[in-house]
C-alpha cells in the first residue's frame, strides 16, 4: 500500500505551501489538484484537442523556494496563476465530465514512496482510504492576504476588495457544487493555521504520518 496524506481546505488556507513543503521533507510525490484544474483550463482556453493526453506536455518544477509550470518548454506560471484561468478553472470544476477526466489523472500520482495530495475532495472522493486526512483552514482575511502575496510575488497587481469577493464566491461554489463539494470528512483533523507557522503545521502532520504509517 502506498502511504498518502490528504490535505483539503478552501482557497488561501495554505494547502499548497504546507503540502509541497511536507512532500519535500518526506521525499514523497506531490499532487496539487488545483494546479491540474488550472492546467485543464489553460489547455481548454488554448483549444487543445485531447486535453487528457496533452497533460504529458506540462511539467511542474518546484523546490522549497520556487515553482514553475511549463507547457512544451514554455513558462506559463503567470498565466496559470492569473485571474482569468482562476475563474475558468473554478467554473470548469463544476462539470462532472471534467472532474471525471481529472480524477483518473490524479489517481496516477499515487506512487511509492508516498503521496501528499492537496485540494478540495482529496479525503472525501479521491483517496478516502488515506490514514492521515487534514482539513486546513484560516480566517478569510488571512486567506485573502496570502493569496494577494502570492499574486504579487508572481508580478501581478492586486485589488484586495475584488480578491476578497473572488475568494468568497469561490468558497460558495466549492461548498455548494453538486459534484465532490468541499467538505470536512468525519475522520479528517481540522487545523486552523491562521496564527500557526508553516513549520508548526508540517511538524504536526509529520507526527501523524509517523504514528499511522
C-alpha positions in Angstrom: 0.0 0.0 0.0 1.3 3.5 -0.9 1.0 5.8 2.1 -0.8 9.0 1.5 -1.6 12.3 3.2 -4.6 14.2 2.0 -5.0 17.9 2.7 -8.2 19.7 1.9 -9.4 23.2 2.5 -10.7 26.4 1.0 -8.7 28.8 -1.2 -5.9 30.6 0.6 -5.8 28.2 3.5 -2.2 27.3 2.9 -2.7 23.9 1.4 -0.2 24.3 -1.3 2.5 25.7 0.9 2.1 23.0 3.5 1.6 20.1 1.1 4.6 21.0 -1.1 6.9 21.5 1.9 5.7 18.3 3.5 6.3 16.3 0.3 9.8 17.7 0.0 10.5 16.9 3.7 9.2 13.3 3.4 10.7 12.9 -0.2 7.2 11.9 -1.4 5.3 12.7 -4.5 3.2 15.8 -4.5 -0.3 16.3 -6.1 -1.6 19.9 -6.4 -5.1 19.1 -7.7 -6.0 22.8 -8.0 -3.0 23.2 -10.4 -4.3 20.3 -12.5 -7.6 22.1 -12.9 -5.8 25.3 -13.8 -3.8 23.3 -16.4 -7.0 21.9 -17.7 -8.4 25.4 -18.0 -5.3 26.5 -19.8 -5.5 23.7 -22.3 -9.2 24.4 -22.8 -8.5 28.1 -23.4 -5.9 27.2 -26.0 -8.4 25.0 -27.8 -6.1 22.0 -27.3 -7.6 18.7 -28.5 -7.3 15.6 -26.4 -6.8 17.5 -23.2 -6.2 14.5 -21.1 -3.4 13.3 -23.3 -1.9 16.8 -23.5 -1.1 16.8 -19.8 2.1 14.9 -20.6 3.3 18.2 -22.3 3.0 20.0 -19.0 5.9 20.0 -16.5 5.7 21.1 -12.8 9.0 22.1 -11.4 9.3 23.1 -7.8 11.5 23.3 -4.8 11.3 25.0 -1.4 11.8 28.4 -2.9 10.2 28.5 -6.3 7.7 26.9 -8.6 7.3 26.9 -12.4 4.8 25.4 -14.8 5.9 24.7 -18.3 4.0 23.7 -21.4 6.1 22.4 -24.3 9.0 24.0 -22.5 7.4 27.5 -22.3 6.8 29.0 -18.9 3.1 29.5 -18.3 3.3 30.1 -14.5 1.9 33.6 -14.5 -1.0 32.7 -16.9 -1.8 29.6 -14.8 -2.0 31.6 -11.6 -3.7 34.6 -13.2 -7.3 35.8 -12.6 -8.8 34.6 -15.9 -7.7 31.0 -15.5 -8.5 31.0 -11.8 -12.1 31.9 -12.7 -12.3 29.5 -15.7 -10.8 26.6 -13.7 -13.4 27.1 -10.9 -16.2 27.1 -13.5 -14.9 24.0 -15.2 -14.6 22.2 -11.9 -18.4 22.3 -11.6 -18.7 19.9 -14.6 -18.9 16.2 -13.7 -17.2 15.2 -17.0 -14.2 17.4 -16.3 -13.9 16.1 -12.7 -14.1 12.5 -14.0 -11.3 13.1 -16.5 -9.1 14.7 -13.9 -9.9 12.1 -11.3 -8.2 9.5 -13.4 -5.2 11.7 -13.9 -4.9 12.5 -10.2 -5.0 8.8 -9.1 -1.9 8.2 -11.2 0.1 10.3 -8.8 -0.2 7.7 -6.1 3.2 6.0 -6.3 5.9 4.9 -3.9 7.4 6.1 -1.6 4.2 8.0 -0.8 2.0 10.9 -1.9 0.9 14.2 -0.4 -2.3 15.3 -2.1 -4.0 18.6 -1.6 -7.2 20.0 -2.9 -10.9 20.1 -2.0 -12.0 16.5 -2.3 -8.8 14.5 -1.7 -10.1 13.0 1.5 -13.8 12.6 0.5 -13.5 11.4 -3.1 -10.0 10.8 -4.5 -8.3 8.9 -1.7 -10.8 8.0 1.0 -8.5 5.3 2.4 -5.9 7.8 3.5 -4.8 7.3 7.1 -3.8 10.9 7.5 -6.6 13.3 6.5 -6.2 17.0 7.1 -8.8 19.8 6.7 -6.8 23.1 6.7 -8.5 26.4 7.1 -7.8 30.0 8.2 -9.7 33.3 8.7 -11.0 34.9 5.5 -8.8 38.0 5.9 -5.7 35.9 6.3 -6.6 33.8 3.3 -7.1 37.0 1.2 -3.7 38.3 2.4 -2.0 35.1 1.5 -3.5 35.0 -2.0 -2.6 38.6 -2.5 1.0 38.0 -1.6 1.1 35.0 -3.9 -0.2 37.1 -6.8 2.3 40.0 -6.0 5.2 37.5 -6.0 4.0 36.5 -9.5 4.3 40.1 -10.5 0.5 40.8 -10.7 -1.4 43.8 -9.4 -3.9 43.1 -6.6 -7.2 44.7 -5.7 -7.9 43.5 -2.1 -11.6 44.1 -2.3 -12.0 42.3 -5.6 -9.8 39.5 -4.4 -12.0 39.1 -1.2 -15.1 38.9 -3.4 -13.5 36.3 -5.7 -12.5 34.1 -2.7 -15.9 34.3 -1.1 -17.5 33.4 -4.5 -15.1 30.5 -4.9 -15.9 29.3 -1.4 -19.6 29.3 -2.2 -19.0 27.3 -5.4 -16.8 24.8 -3.7 -19.1 24.2 -0.8 -22.3 24.2 -2.9 -21.4 22.3 -6.0 -23.2 19.1 -6.8 -20.1 17.0 -7.6 -17.4 16.5 -5.0 -18.1 19.6 -2.9 -15.6 20.9 -0.3 -16.4 19.0 2.9 -14.6 18.1 6.1 -14.9 14.3 6.4 -15.6 12.9 9.9 -12.2 11.3 10.0 -10.3 14.5 9.0 -8.3 16.5 11.5 -9.2 20.2 11.5 -6.2 22.6 11.6 -6.8 26.3 11.7 -3.5 27.7 10.8 -4.4 31.4 10.9 -1.7 32.0 13.5 0.3 28.9 13.1 3.7 28.8 11.3 4.3 26.6 8.3 6.9 24.7 10.4 4.4 24.1 13.2 1.8 22.7 10.9 4.2 20.5 9.0 5.7 19.1 12.2 2.2 18.2 13.5 1.2 16.4 10.3 4.6 14.6 10.1 4.0 13.2 13.6 0.6 11.8 12.4 2.4 10.2 9.4 4.9 8.6 11.7 2.1 7.3 14.0 -0.1 5.9 11.3 2.2 4.5 8.6 
